[in-house]
Every structure is written in C-alpha cells, then in structure tokens.
Amino acid sequence: MKVASLIFLLIVLCTINAAPRTVTEAPPSTPRPTEARSRFAMLDDVRLLANGLLQLGQSLREFVHKTKAQINDIFQKLNIFDRSFYQLSVVTSEIKEEEEKLKETTTFLKANNEEIRNLSMEINSKINNILQERSHLQSKVGSLEEKLKGLSETMIPLEQLQEITTLKDVIDSQEKTIKTLLMSVQEQHEQLNSQKIKIKSLEEKLNYDFLQETAEKPADSSPEQPDILEYLTSNSTSSTMDINDFPTDCSEVFNRGQRNSGVYPIKPNQSEPFNVYCDISSDGASTVIQRRVEGSVDFDQNWDKYEQGFGNLEKEFWLGLAKIYSIARQSMYILNIQLEDCRDEKRFIEYMFTLDGPASHYMIHLTPLSGNLPDAMSNHTGMMFTTKDKDNDNLEDSNCARNYSGGWWFNACGDTNLNGRYTWARSRSRTPRRKGIYWRPSRGNSYTLKFTKISMRPMS
C-alpha cells in the first residue's frame, strides 16, 4: 500500500509539472521578483519528488529483502520434504519386500498343509480297510468257536487247531498294525495343527501395520535369559549378617542410611528374605514391583511365574504376587504408577493400595490419591489376578489374559494392561495394539506405552 501511494503521488506531481501554464502579459510596471518566486516553487516540487523517490527506493529494498528471505525459507522446506520423501520411499520398499516374503512363506505352508491333509485321508482309508478285515476275521473266529462247541464231545482235528492258531496270530498282528497306524495318524494330526498355527500367525502378521514390522529394536534389547526371583537361603546370604536383621522394605533400607538405588535384601514380617530393587531419592525409598524398559523379558507367563516372580531386577521384572503380598500386609501402602508413552510424555498416578492373599487370588483394592495421569484403575478395585491358565476376570466364556496377553487384575478386559506384549513402535492396527502395554481411562485417550514402573511405599 505504501508503494502504491507513493507512485500515485509521483504521477500527480508529474501531471502538475507537465500541465501548460497560461502566460499573461504583465504590465510594464511588474517587478522581477515574481519570476524568482516561480523558480522557488519548482524547486519545492523537485524536492518533494526526490523525497518520494527515496521513500519508494527504501520500500522497494525492504520488499526485496523480505521476498528473498521467504524464497530461502521455501527452499529449505523443499529440501526437508525431499529428504522425508526419500526416507519414506526406502521404508516403503522394505515393507514391500517383507510382504512378499511373508506371502511366499504362507503359500509354502498352505501347500504343505494340503499335502499332509491328503496323507491323513489316505491313512484313514487304510485304517478303515484294516478295521473291515478285522471284523471279517472276528466273524471267522466266531464261526470256528461255534464249530468247536459242536465238537466239544469229540476230538478236535489237528487241521482246525492249526487254523484257529493261525487266525489268532493274524488277529494279533492286525491289532499291532492298527495301533501303529493310529499312532502315525495322531502324529500327522499334531503336525497339521502346528502347520495351522503357523499359517494363522503369518496371516495375523500380514494384517499388522507394516511400520511396526520394520521398526528397528534398540541395540541393547537382545533377549537374555531372565533371572528367576527366588527366596534367599542361609547359603545365599552373608554369614556376617543375621537373616532376622534384614529390613522389612525399602523405606527401612533408606532409614538405615542407604542413599543409592539398587538391589537390597529384605525380609517382610512372616516371610522368607528375598531381593528387591529399591528406588531411592532424597525424600525416601520405594520398593519397585514391576518395570518394563526394552522388551527383553516375556511377560506372557502362567500363574506360577506371576506368583513367584520373573525377570531381572536390574532391567525388566515382575517381583511376584506372593512377595508383593508379604510387603503389603505389613501396613497401609501407596501404589505409584509411572508411565511413558511413545511420544516421550511421562506421567504418574498414585493410589492407596491393599492386596488380599492367595486364598482370594490376590484381590486388589485401590483408592486414587493424586497424579497427572487419568485414572484407569479404579474400576479394577476388588478384582482378582488373572493369567492365561487361571481365569478370574468378569468376562464370561473368555479369558482376558489369553485375549490381551500377560497377567493382570482384569475386570472385563480392555481397560488397562501394564503386563502386555512389549512393542517398539506404535501400531495403527487394533489387533497388536490391544495385546500391548496400554493405559486407557473410561473417558479419554488410550496411551500406548514404552516404559512402566510400579512401586510401593508405606503411607507416612
């Protein structure tokens, strides 16, 4: 607008200067100073024109600088777009290669499945023929037995005795053959079932989001043999320290002067001693009962594993329901849940927490206290613990632990599961996402998680 106004002003001035001037003859007595005033007026016009041109030049210079900066910004965005497009094309090509490999494997397994099925049908037909022959031989034996009854008062001829013995031997051999064939048929059925399971798993993989299939796992997440969390014995403890002198939980470890987080032995009341991981800060200490970091430990375990504990206290682990109960029964405790989602957002929530014993299948009772994480566990209060081999949830005719993986205090499935399958990238597909680690409040967004830590400390 400023440039346009200046141009309009210049046009007006040029029009005024170019307009013809009406010259009137001055009387002889008109003095010369009139011509000097007219010349000064023209200089004013020139000065005004020069100022306008100067302002126009400055405005044009600013406009050029702004335009140049916008062009540079556009070039930078185009370069970023080119790099992103190249990376996306590389990932797409890898996805296509993986898809082709999975399709080839599925086709191969289906062909093997069909071949095994034909072989099983052939074996079944042979077994039917053998059974028919066996029934025919049994009928012959029955007729011979009737003949023997009729000849009970006379001597049996040697030929008939030999025929009976031969028939019995044939029947015995046929029974052995049938048993062998039945065993082979059972083996074939087992092979068929394993082939069906493999085909089903491959079909599920084809339905997954391929970004999850091609996502790289962390370099340090190589699977390790998990350490079983066992109770300590006199041979595994220090001889210089009495077992009864062990602290009852991590808060007592802190009260005894320890200020570094790590593994410490404790001995809750009425329990054998065992090792725990103590999360120690300047304010106090908490006993960690669960941690998920990189997916090195399989959390899809049975009831016995979840009761005694599994994993590595330095990395990923589940402390064990029996050990958690032995700590929780000592006093009132606060349960602290810390989560980190796939966007690196960290949140927490705390509950007042009590746990029943094994007779009640470790029923949990929770009362929310504080935190910046939406509550998703209140509707789990009063629920018993469920694993894939022990169903204690509220879902009829189904097992939440089998449907969603891992063991948890399931209500009717779907609310939250911090012991699900670990995933290294967020999936858009519903099937793998519901079997992963997630936190879903009754009203709000579902959080797919990559880090969890559950700890407990006594109420002050």
C-alpha positions in Angstrom: 0.0 0.0 0.0 2.8 2.4 0.8 4.5 1.8 -2.6 1.2 2.3 -4.4 0.5 5.6 -2.6 4.0 6.9 -3.5 3.6 6.0 -7.2 0.2 7.8 -7.2 1.8 10.9 -5.7 4.6 10.9 -8.3 2.1 10.7 -11.1 0.1 13.6 -9.7 3.3 15.7 -9.4 4.4 14.9 -12.9 0.9 15.8 -14.2 1.0 19.2 -12.4 4.5 20.0 -13.8 3.6 18.9 -17.3 0.3 20.9 -17.5 0.5 24.0 -19.8 0.8 27.3 -17.9 -1.3 30.3 -19.1 1.1 33.2 -19.7 -0.4 36.6 -19.2 1.3 39.7 -20.2 2.4 41.6 -17.2 2.2 45.3 -17.2 5.4 47.2 -17.7 5.4 48.1 -14.1 5.6 44.4 -12.9 8.8 43.9 -10.9 11.4 41.0 -11.5 11.0 39.3 -8.1 7.8 37.5 -9.4 10.0 35.2 -11.6 12.2 34.3 -8.6 9.2 33.1 -6.6 8.0 30.9 -9.5 11.5 29.3 -9.7 11.5 28.5 -6.0 8.1 26.8 -6.3 9.6 24.4 -8.9 12.5 23.5 -6.6 9.9 22.6 -3.9 8.3 20.3 -6.3 11.6 18.7 -7.2 12.4 18.2 -3.5 9.0 16.6 -2.9 9.6 14.3 -5.9 13.1 13.4 -4.6 11.7 12.5 -1.2 9.0 10.4 -2.8 11.6 8.6 -4.9 13.8 8.0 -1.9 10.9 6.5 0.2 9.9 4.4 -2.8 13.5 3.1 -3.1 13.6 2.2 0.6 10.2 0.4 0.4 11.4 -1.5 -2.7 14.6 -2.5 -0.8 12.6 -3.8 2.2 10.3 -5.6 -0.1 13.2 -7.3 -1.9 14.8 -8.4 1.4 11.5 -9.9 2.6 10.9 -11.7 -0.7 14.5 -13.1 -0.6 14.0 -14.4 3.0 10.7 -16.0 2.0 12.3 -17.7 -1.0 15.2 -19.1 1.1 12.6 -20.4 3.6 10.7 -22.1 0.8 13.9 -23.7 -0.5 14.7 -25.1 3.0 11.3 -26.6 3.3 11.6 -28.2 -0.1 14.9 -29.8 0.9 13.3 -31.2 4.1 10.4 -32.5 2.0 12.8 -34.2 -0.4 14.7 -35.9 2.4 11.5 -37.1 4.0 10.1 -38.4 0.7 13.3 -40.3 0.1 13.2 -41.9 3.6 9.6 -42.8 3.1 10.3 -44.4 -0.2 13.1 -46.5 1.4 10.8 -47.7 4.2 8.0 -48.5 1.6 10.4 -50.6 -0.4 11.4 -52.5 2.7 7.8 -53.1 3.6 7.0 -54.5 0.2 9.9 -56.9 0.4 8.8 -58.1 3.8 5.2 -58.5 2.5 6.5 -60.6 -0.5 8.5 -62.9 1.9 5.5 -63.4 4.1 3.3 -64.2 1.2 5.8 -66.8 -0.2 6.1 -68.4 3.3 2.3 -68.6 3.6 1.9 -70.2 0.2 4.6 -72.8 1.1 2.9 -73.6 4.4 -0.5 -73.9 2.8 0.9 -76.4 0.2 2.5 -78.5 3.0 -0.8 -78.4 4.9 -2.7 -79.7 1.9 -0.2 -82.5 1.3 -0.4 -83.6 5.0 -4.2 -83.5 4.8 -4.2 -85.8 1.8 -1.8 -88.2 3.5 -4.0 -88.2 6.6 -7.1 -89.1 4.4 -5.1 -91.9 2.8 -4.1 -93.3 6.2 -7.7 -93.1 7.4 -8.9 -95.1 4.4 -6.3 -97.7 5.1 -7.4 -97.9 8.8 -11.0 -98.4 7.6 -9.9 -101.3 5.4 -7.9 -102.8 8.3 -10.9 -102.5 10.6 -13.1 -104.2 8.0 -10.6 -107.1 7.7 -10.5 -107.3 11.4 -14.3 -107.6 11.7 -14.2 -110.3 9.0 -11.6 -112.2 10.9 -13.5 -111.9 14.1 -16.6 -113.3 12.3 -14.5 -116.2 11.1 -13.2 -116.8 14.7 -16.8 -116.7 15.9 -17.9 -119.4 13.4 -14.9 -121.5 14.4 -15.8 -121.2 18.1 -19.3 -122.4 17.3 -17.9 -125.3 15.5 -15.7 -126.0 18.5 -18.7 -126.0 20.7 -20.4 -128.6 18.4 -17.4 -130.8 18.5 -16.9 -130.5 22.3 -17.6 -134.2 22.8 -15.3 -135.3 20.0 -11.6 -134.8 19.4 -10.8 -131.6 17.5 -8.9 -132.3 14.3 -5.3 -131.1 14.1 -6.0 -129.0 11.0 -8.7 -127.0 12.7 -6.5 -126.3 15.7 -3.8 -125.1 13.4 -6.3 -122.9 11.5 -7.5 -121.4 14.8 -4.0 -120.7 15.9 -3.1 -119.1 12.6 -6.2 -116.9 12.7 -5.4 -115.7 16.3 -1.9 -114.8 15.2 -3.3 -112.9 12.2 -5.7 -111.0 14.5 -2.8 -110.1 16.9 -0.7 -108.9 14.1 -3.6 -106.8 12.7 -4.2 -105.2 16.1 -0.5 -104.3 16.3 -0.7 -102.8 12.8 -3.8 -100.8 13.8 -2.1 -99.4 16.9 0.9 -98.4 14.8 -1.3 -96.7 12.3 -3.3 -94.9 15.0 -0.1 -93.5 16.4 1.1 -92.3 13.0 -2.3 -90.7 12.4 -2.1 -88.9 15.7 1.4 -87.6 14.8 0.0 -86.4 11.5 -2.8 -84.6 13.2 -0.3 -82.9 15.5 1.7 -81.8 12.5 -1.4 -80.4 10.9 -2.3 -78.4 14.0 1.2 -76.9 14.2 1.0 -76.0 10.5 -2.4 -74.3 11.0 -1.0 -72.4 13.9 2.0 -71.2 11.8 -0.3 -70.2 9.0 -2.6 -68.3 11.3 0.2 -66.4 12.9 1.6 -65.4 9.5 -1.9 -64.2 8.4 -2.1 -62.1 11.5 1.4 -60.6 10.7 0.1 -59.7 7.2 -2.7 -57.7 8.8 -0.4 -55.8 11.1 0.8 -52.3 10.4 4.0 -52.8 8.4 5.7 -49.9 10.1 5.7 -51.9 13.3 7.2 -54.9 11.5 10.0 -52.9 10.0 10.8 -50.8 13.1 14.2 -51.5 14.5 14.6 -52.7 18.0 17.0 -51.0 20.3 20.6 -52.2 20.0 20.8 -53.2 23.7 17.5 -55.1 23.7 18.9 -58.6 22.8 16.9 -61.2 24.7 18.6 -62.5 27.8 17.8 -65.5 30.0 15.6 -64.0 32.7 16.7 -64.5 36.3 14.2 -66.2 38.5 13.5 -64.3 41.6 13.9 -66.8 44.4 13.8 -66.6 48.1 17.2 -66.3 49.8 18.6 -69.1 51.9 21.4 -69.2 54.5 23.8 -70.2 51.8 23.0 -67.2 49.6 23.1 -64.6 52.3 26.1 -63.0 54.0 27.3 -65.0 57.0 28.2 -61.8 58.9 24.5 -60.7 59.0 21.6 -62.4 60.6 18.6 -63.1 58.4 16.3 -61.5 61.1 18.3 -58.3 60.8 17.2 -57.6 57.2 15.0 -54.5 56.7 11.2 -55.1 56.1 11.0 -53.0 53.0 12.9 -50.3 51.0 11.8 -47.5 53.3 13.6 -49.2 56.2 16.6 -49.5 53.9 16.5 -45.7 53.5 16.1 -45.3 57.2 19.3 -47.3 57.8 21.3 -44.8 55.8 21.3 -46.2 52.2 21.2 -43.4 49.6 21.8 -45.2 46.3 19.2 -47.0 44.3 19.8 -50.7 43.7 19.2 -54.3 44.8 18.9 -54.9 48.5 17.7 -58.0 50.5 14.6 -57.5 52.7 12.6 -59.7 55.0 9.0 -58.7 55.5 7.1 -60.0 58.5 6.2 -63.7 58.4 8.2 -64.2 55.1 11.5 -65.6 53.9 14.1 -63.0 52.8 14.4 -62.0 49.1 16.0 -59.4 47.0 14.1 -56.3 45.7 15.1 -53.2 43.8 14.9 -50.0 45.9 14.2 -46.7 44.1 15.9 -44.2 46.5 15.7 -40.5 46.3 16.5 -37.7 48.8 13.0 -37.9 50.2 12.7 -41.6 50.8 12.6 -45.0 49.1 10.1 -47.1 47.2 10.0 -50.9 46.6 9.7 -51.5 42.8 7.4 -54.4 42.0 7.3 -54.1 38.2 9.3 -52.4 35.4 9.2 -52.5 31.6 12.0 -50.9 29.7 13.0 -52.5 26.4 11.1 -55.8 26.0 13.9 -58.3 26.9 11.6 -60.3 29.2 8.5 -62.2 28.1 5.5 -61.2 30.4 3.1 -63.7 28.8 3.7 -66.2 31.7 1.5 -68.6 33.7 0.1 -68.4 37.2 3.1 -69.9 39.0 5.5 -67.5 37.3 3.4 -64.5 38.3 3.1 -65.7 41.8 6.8 -66.3 42.4 8.2 -63.6 40.1 10.4 -63.5 37.0 12.9 -61.3 35.1 16.0 -59.3 36.0 15.9 -56.8 38.9 18.4 -54.6 37.2 16.3 -54.3 34.0 12.8 -55.8 33.5 10.9 -57.9 36.0 7.8 -58.8 37.9 8.5 -59.1 41.7 5.9 -61.8 42.3 2.4 -61.7 43.8 3.5 -63.6 46.9 6.3 -61.2 47.7 4.1 -58.1 47.0 1.5 -59.5 49.4 4.1 -60.2 52.1 5.2 -56.5 51.9 1.7 -55.0 51.5 0.2 -56.9 54.6 2.7 -55.1 56.9 0.8 -51.7 56.8 -1.1 -49.3 54.5 0.9 -48.6 51.3 0.8 -46.2 48.4 1.0 -47.6 44.9 2.9 -45.4 42.5 2.5 -45.9 38.7 4.9 -44.1 36.4 4.3 -44.3 32.6 6.0 -43.0 29.4 4.2 -43.2 26.1 5.5 -43.4 22.5 5.7 -39.6 22.3 8.1 -39.5 25.3 5.5 -38.0 27.6 5.9 -39.0 31.2 3.0 -39.1 33.7 2.2 -40.7 37.1 -0.7 -41.6 39.4 -0.9 -42.8 43.0 -3.4 -45.0 44.8 -4.0 -46.0 48.4 -3.4 -49.7 48.0 -4.1 -53.0 49.8 -3.8 -56.6 48.5 -5.5 -59.8 49.7 -3.7 -63.1 50.0 -3.6 -66.2 47.7 -6.9 -67.6 49.0 -8.6 -64.6 47.3 -6.4 -64.9 44.2 -4.6 -61.7 45.3 -7.6 -59.4 45.1 -6.6 -55.7 44.8 -8.2 -52.7 46.4 -7.4 -49.1 45.1 -8.4 -45.6 46.0 -7.0 -42.8 43.8 -4.9 -40.1 45.5 -3.1 -37.8 43.1 -1.1 -37.5 39.9 -1.3 -36.1 36.3 -2.4 -39.3 34.7 -6.1 -40.0 34.1 -7.5 -42.7 36.4 -7.9 -46.1 34.7 -7.6 -48.5 37.7 -10.5 -47.5 40.0 -12.8 -49.9 38.1 -10.3 -52.7 38.7 -10.6 -52.5 42.5 -12.0 -55.7 44.0 -10.6 -57.7 41.0 -8.6 -60.9 41.4 -5.5 -61.6 39.4 -5.9 -63.4 36.1 -3.3 -65.3 33.9 -3.7 -67.4 30.8 -4.0 -70.6 32.8 -6.2 -69.2 35.7 -9.3 -67.1 34.7 -10.5 -64.8 37.5 -11.9 -61.9 35.4 -15.5 -60.8 34.9 -15.7 -61.8 31.3 -17.9 -64.8 30.7 -16.8 -67.6 28.3 -13.4 -66.0 27.7 -10.0 -65.3 29.3 -8.7 -61.7 29.2 -5.1 -62.8 29.7 -5.3 -65.0 26.7 -7.0 -62.4 24.6 -4.7 -59.5 25.6 -1.5 -61.3 26.7 0.2 -61.2 30.1 -1.3 -61.4 33.7 -3.2 -58.5 35.3 -6.2 -57.6 37.5 -8.6 -57.7 34.6 -12.2 -56.6 35.0 -13.9 -57.3 31.7 -10.8 -56.7 29.5 -9.8 -53.6 27.6 -9.4 -51.0 30.4 -5.6 -51.2 31.0 -2.8 -53.8 31.0 0.7 -52.9 32.0 2.0 -56.5 31.6 1.1 -56.9 27.9 3.3 -57.6 25.0 6.1 -55.0 24.5 6.1 -53.2 21.2 8.9 -51.0 19.8 6.7 -48.8 17.6 3.2 -47.5 17.8 0.8 -49.6 15.7 -2.3 -48.3 14.0 -3.8 -51.8 13.8 -6.2 -52.7 16.6 -5.1 -56.4 16.9 -1.4 -55.8 18.0 -2.3 -52.7 20.0 -4.8 -54.4 22.3 -2.1 -57.1 23.1 0.5 -54.4 24.0 1.1 -52.3 27.1 -1.6 -49.6 27.3 -3.4 -47.4 29.7 -7.0 -46.5 28.7 -9.2 -44.5 31.1 -13.0 -44.9 30.9 -13.3 -41.4 29.3 -10.2 -40.3 27.4 -7.5 -41.3 25.0 -5.7 -44.7 25.1 -1.9 -44.4 25.9 0.3 -47.0 24.2 3.4 -47.3 26.4 7.1 -48.0 26.1 8.1 -47.6 29.8 6.3 -48.6 33.0 7.3 -48.7 36.6 5.1 -49.7 39.6 6.4 -49.2 43.1 5.0 -49.1 46.6 5.9 -47.2 49.8 4.3 -47.0 53.2 1.9 -44.2 54.0 3.6 -41.6 56.2 
